[in-house]
Each structure stands twice: as structure tokens, then as C-alpha cells.
Amino acid sequence: MGGASDDELSRKFLAAIQVGDVCSGIVAAVTPRGVSVILDGFAVRPLGFVGSLDLSWVRFSAAAVEVGDRITAEVTAIDLEQGRAWMSTAATENPELWAFLKTLRAGEILSGQIGSIERFGVFVALDDGPDHPVFPGVGFITIPELSWRHFETASDVVQVGQRVRCEFLQFDTTNGEARLSLRATQPDPFQTFAETTTVGQALQGRVTKLVPFGVFMQVTNDIEGLVHLQELTWTPVEAPEADVQVGDEITVVVTEIDRERRRLSLSRRQASTALD
């Protein structure tokens, strides 16, 4: 059988499989990246692949699987171009958790309790969700999704045991988590600021950070803007500290308000012109 014919047969076979189907097969190869599987009904070559993080939320290792093992896994994606069915044995290992996560819809509001605060985010034990086999909560909030406001650590925003209401963003099939957003349930202060501020308007603010390309400054309790290096002064400077220091109170002019990217551009040199 020629290679082109094999490709045609594999695409036809994969096209009949749906995301969510549970398929079985024999492990053909084991690597640090994951496991290749010869699926039942197509013995020509391995079409199934289970990534190392999709093997188990408990063992976290491909070493627990050997060539020749028979496995059952749920299909998470189909790639007809590459001729591959992405699969998860973690899904079949935790059917109650997987079934719950599949019922969630983007934008849905979920309630729960902060179970753990980590440097990379916050775990939430959801009121209506099952326990996670590994993590202290089925819900997870990444650091950027905690608040619209600037903060140093997650514990500045939430505390373990605190009750929260979050918006569901997506089902993380790799970790078996409901990705959540706490800030999506709160008004965005930047949009409020943008509605009452115009380009050319003068603002008073405090310098909060010096970077090679300019200066960040706080113009309200919730809003920071950037003064690019070339906008600091009419006389060129090589570094911002040649003109200002952290803590300085300065007057600037708004040069751009990017509501989509939530960016505020400011100019100190234009402010000096306006004041003359």
C-alpha cells in the first residue's frame, strides 16, 4: 500500500471520529513527550497521541505506560493534516470531573472558595464541582485574571478561604481545570477612565518606575501610563533617570488612549509647551 493511500485512509478514519469520543488502542511508542497509540480499527500506523500531561493528573509521567499496553482515552482534538487524534487518558481516569468541566460554558458565573494561593495563580474549590485528584480546587485563576488593578502578589487581592464569584473562561484539558477570571466580574477602571479623559488633556501624576525606554507614572489610583523616553523632555536624554526619579510628581499630556490594549501614552515635553 503506497504512502499516499495510507494518508487517504488515515484521514478517512480520523474524519469519522468526534471530539469527545472514547477510543481504545495499543501503545506503540513511549517518549518524554507522550505516547503514540495504534487505534482499534486502523493498524497501519499510530494515529492516536496522548501528551505526557494528558496521561494522568496523578502520576504525571509517561514512564507509567509501556509499549504494548492497552489504553482507553477520550479524544480532545483531531488534526486531519497531521493525521493525528489528540487524546487524554486523564479524562477516562476521572470521568466525573471531566463530565463536569464539559458542561461549563464561557461567560458562566461560578462561585467557590479560594483553596490555595501559588506564585503562578490561585486555585478555587467550586461549590458545584467535584474535587480535583491533585489540586486544591477544580477552578484556577491565573495572576493576570485576578484584578484590573496593579498588585504585587496574589495575596494582595484574595485570601485562602475567601469566597469569590468568577467568570468561566475555558476548560483546560491538560490540567483538568476550569480557567476562571475574577477581574471579569468587576468594572474595568481603564474603560471608566477612558470615558472621562481626552487626548491633549493635562494630568498630574507620580513616577512609579523607570525603564530604559521611558517612565511609568500613576495618574489615578487605578491607572498607570507610559511616558516614552523621547517624550520626557525637548532636550534628548539617554536614560530617564537623567530627568526624573521614582516618586517625582510631574505634569503630563495625554497623547493616546488605547482602550483595546488598555494602554495610556503620555508626554511630559508637550505638557511643558502647553504650560508656557
C-alpha positions in Angstrom: 0.0 0.0 0.0 1.5 3.4 -1.1 2.2 6.3 1.3 -0.5 8.5 -0.4 -3.0 5.7 0.0 -2.1 5.4 3.7 -2.7 9.1 4.2 -6.1 9.0 2.5 -7.1 6.0 4.6 -5.9 7.7 7.8 -7.8 10.9 7.0 -10.9 9.0 6.3 -10.6 7.0 9.5 -10.0 10.2 11.6 -12.8 12.1 9.9 -15.2 9.5 11.4 -14.0 10.3 15.0 -15.6 13.1 17.0 -14.0 15.1 19.8 -15.4 13.5 23.0 -15.4 10.0 21.6 -13.7 7.4 23.7 -11.2 5.3 21.8 -9.0 2.3 22.6 -5.7 1.0 21.2 -2.3 -0.4 21.8 0.7 1.8 22.9 3.2 1.8 20.0 5.9 4.1 21.4 6.6 6.0 24.6 8.7 9.2 24.7 9.1 12.0 27.2 6.6 14.0 25.1 3.9 11.3 25.4 2.5 8.1 24.0 1.7 7.0 20.4 -1.2 4.7 20.0 -2.3 2.3 17.3 -6.1 2.8 17.4 -8.5 -0.1 17.1 -9.7 -0.3 13.5 -6.5 1.2 12.0 -3.4 -1.0 12.3 -1.3 0.7 9.5 0.4 3.2 11.9 -0.2 5.0 15.1 -2.9 7.8 14.8 -3.5 8.4 18.4 -1.3 10.5 20.7 -1.6 11.2 24.4 0.7 14.0 25.6 2.6 13.4 28.8 0.4 15.9 30.8 -2.7 14.2 29.4 -1.7 10.7 30.6 -2.7 11.2 34.2 -3.3 14.1 36.6 -1.9 11.9 39.4 1.2 10.1 38.0 2.5 13.0 35.7 4.8 10.6 33.9 4.9 8.6 30.6 7.0 6.0 32.5 3.8 4.5 33.9 2.9 3.3 30.4 4.7 0.7 28.4 4.8 -0.3 24.7 2.1 -3.0 24.2 -0.2 -1.7 26.9 -3.8 -1.4 26.0 -5.3 2.0 26.9 -8.6 3.8 26.6 -8.7 7.6 26.2 -11.0 10.4 25.2 -10.4 12.4 22.0 -9.7 16.0 22.7 -8.8 17.2 19.2 -8.5 15.9 15.6 -5.8 17.1 13.2 -6.5 15.8 9.7 -3.5 17.5 8.2 -1.0 15.8 10.6 -3.1 12.6 10.7 -3.4 12.6 14.5 -6.0 12.2 17.1 -5.0 14.0 20.3 -6.3 12.0 23.3 -6.5 12.1 27.1 -6.3 9.1 29.4 -6.7 11.5 32.3 -10.2 12.1 31.1 -11.2 8.4 31.3 -9.3 8.2 34.6 -11.6 11.0 36.1 -14.9 10.7 34.3 -16.9 12.7 36.9 -14.5 15.6 36.8 -14.3 15.6 33.0 -18.0 15.4 32.6 -18.5 18.4 35.0 -15.9 20.5 33.1 -17.6 19.8 29.8 -20.9 21.2 31.0 -19.4 24.7 31.6 -19.9 27.5 29.1 -17.7 30.6 28.5 -19.2 33.6 30.4 -20.9 31.5 33.0 -20.5 32.8 36.6 -19.2 30.2 39.1 -18.9 30.5 42.9 -16.4 28.9 45.2 -13.8 29.3 47.9 -10.1 30.1 47.5 -8.3 26.8 48.2 -4.7 27.8 47.6 -2.6 30.8 46.6 0.5 30.0 44.5 3.1 32.2 42.7 1.5 31.3 39.3 -2.1 31.7 40.3 -5.0 30.8 42.6 -6.9 27.5 43.0 -10.7 27.7 43.6 -12.8 24.9 45.1 -16.0 25.4 43.2 -19.3 25.0 45.0 -20.9 22.7 42.4 -17.8 21.0 41.2 -16.2 17.7 42.2 -12.8 17.5 44.0 -9.7 17.5 41.8 -7.5 14.4 42.2 -4.3 16.6 42.6 -5.0 20.3 43.0 -6.9 22.0 45.9 -9.7 23.1 43.6 -11.1 22.5 40.1 -11.1 26.2 39.4 -7.9 28.1 38.6 -7.3 31.9 38.2 -4.1 33.0 36.6 -2.3 36.1 38.0 -3.4 38.5 35.3 -7.1 37.4 35.7 -7.2 38.3 39.4 -7.7 42.1 39.2 -7.6 45.0 36.8 -5.5 46.9 39.3 -1.8 46.6 39.8 -0.7 44.4 42.7 2.5 42.8 43.9 1.3 39.4 45.0 -2.0 37.4 44.7 -2.5 37.6 48.4 -2.9 41.4 47.9 -6.2 40.5 46.1 -7.5 37.3 47.7 -7.0 35.2 50.8 -7.3 31.4 51.4 -10.9 30.6 52.4 -12.3 33.7 50.8 -15.5 33.2 48.8 -15.4 34.5 45.2 -17.6 34.7 42.1 -15.7 34.3 38.9 -16.4 34.1 35.1 -15.6 30.8 33.4 -13.1 31.3 30.5 -12.3 27.8 29.3 -11.8 24.2 30.1 -8.1 23.4 30.5 -8.0 19.8 29.3 -4.3 19.4 30.1 -4.7 20.0 33.8 -8.4 19.2 34.2 -9.2 22.7 35.4 -11.8 25.4 34.9 -9.9 28.5 34.0 -11.6 31.4 35.7 -11.4 35.2 35.8 -12.1 37.2 38.9 -11.5 40.6 37.2 -14.1 39.9 34.6 -16.8 40.2 37.3 -15.5 43.7 38.2 -15.7 47.0 36.3 -12.6 47.8 34.2 -11.2 51.1 35.7 -9.4 51.8 32.4 -12.6 52.0 30.4 -14.1 54.3 33.0 -11.0 56.5 32.8 -11.1 56.5 29.0 -14.7 57.7 29.0 -13.8 60.8 31.0 -10.4 61.6 29.6 -9.4 63.0 26.2 -6.2 63.2 24.1 -4.5 66.6 24.8 -5.7 66.7 28.4 -3.2 67.6 31.1 -2.8 65.2 34.1 -0.8 65.3 37.3 0.9 62.0 38.4 3.6 60.3 40.3 6.6 58.4 38.7 6.4 54.8 39.7 9.0 53.0 37.6 12.0 53.9 35.3 12.7 51.6 32.3 15.2 52.0 29.5 12.6 53.2 27.1 10.8 55.6 29.4 8.8 56.2 32.6 5.7 54.7 34.1 3.6 57.0 36.1 0.4 56.7 38.1 -2.3 59.2 37.1 -5.1 57.8 39.3 -5.3 55.2 42.0 -6.0 52.5 39.3 -4.4 53.8 36.1 -0.7 53.9 35.0 0.6 55.4 31.8 3.9 55.4 29.9 6.0 58.5 29.0 8.3 57.3 26.3 11.9 58.5 26.6 11.6 60.9 23.7 8.5 62.4 25.3 10.3 63.2 28.6 12.0 66.5 27.6 12.7 68.5 24.5 16.4 68.0 25.2 17.3 64.4 24.3 18.4 62.2 27.3 19.9 58.7 27.1 18.2 57.4 30.3 15.1 58.5 32.2 16.9 59.0 35.5 18.7 61.9 33.9 15.4 63.8 34.0 13.2 62.2 36.7 13.3 59.9 39.7 10.7 57.4 41.2 8.4 59.4 43.4 8.6 62.6 41.4 5.3 64.4 40.8 5.1 65.7 37.2 2.5 67.1 34.8 1.9 65.3 31.5 -0.4 65.5 28.5 -2.4 62.5 27.2 -1.2 61.6 23.7 -3.0 58.3 23.2 -5.7 56.2 24.9 -5.8 52.6 23.5 -8.9 51.1 25.0 -8.5 47.7 23.4 -5.0 47.1 24.7 -5.6 49.2 27.8 -2.6 51.4 27.2 -2.2 55.1 28.1 0.6 57.1 26.4 1.7 60.4 27.9 4.1 63.3 27.1 5.9 65.5 29.6 7.6 67.7 27.0 4.2 68.5 25.4 2.9 69.4 28.9 5.8 71.9 29.3 4.8 73.5 25.9 1.2 73.7 27.0 2.1 75.5 30.2 4.3 78.1 28.5 
